[in-house]
């Protein structure tokens, strides 16, 4: 099906009206799409209703947009991003990727974000978006989230060391590397850095992380859908000199799958991302990493450090986030120590 036919099909589809608020927020608040701009909208069979709600908002804006249904263009899981999509992105100012991803599709997504980065497009990365998220995290007050994220950003950029603990047993120390940049992805998306929607985090690549991280929230990528919420079977990860040295869980399948994933290549076990979630509209983890990593607290990721943004000089073919709950966070800088979170609640005002 060509883009024109696909777009017309999307506009003919019914969708739950409760998606409209989140879709309007994505198009008008987060991406600030203008009538004179062109947009590439990418979706799949499982996200058709969400894509239809986004398409309706694009029509209301009055911009030119093309819709692409992945299953019309390639077999899943994707080996590569279809050329028709990459070609369309070359003339777009904005792109939206609202897809339920499958195992081993990271390479195809990286091909897409390579175009985004090179052309400095405003890009909404809505990986594994669901109706539940459209009615929760996407309804956040993103202006408020942006203000809080800015407050966090200003503080972490001065920090030389960050310590985080939880009642579940997390106790990690992250040494910052002054050569690596911090970014906020608060949901207000700019050409400087594409962002996930729903947004709400500040992230960098750390210099070195040491300690124990107890994952009593969720793990990312395809493991998230398989294992869901981990409160009953937490995953404990021991980290030394920025590398995983051991992991354990009562769920031995989770333990084995996580270990295998983080040993895919030479840097899959390396802490590539250190982040603080700032979406005040997310009140609990739900078993979907797209929203759960925005839950207020710490999450880290092993693998790809997004070096094109952070400045980290190494790379990996994998990237998996892990989320904990109920954090205490201290920032150490030349001016002293400041606690910015206690038992999961921010101590700084937006």
Beta strands, then each sheet from edge to edge (+ up, - down):
strand 1: 38-43
strand 2: 64-69
strand 3: 94-99
strand 4: 122-127
strand 5: 161-166
strand 6: 171-175
strand 7: 183-185
strand 8: 195-196
strand 9: 201-204
strand 10: 208-215
strand 11: 218-219
strand 12: 235-240
strand 13: 243-248
strand 14: 271-277
strand 15: 297-303
strand 16: 319-323
strand 17: 327-333
strand 18: 336-342
strand 19: 345-346
sheet 1: 2+ 1+ 3+ 4+ 8+
sheet 2: 13+ 12- 10+ 6- 5+ 17- 18+ 19-
sheet 3: 7+ 9- 14+ 15- 16+ 11-
end
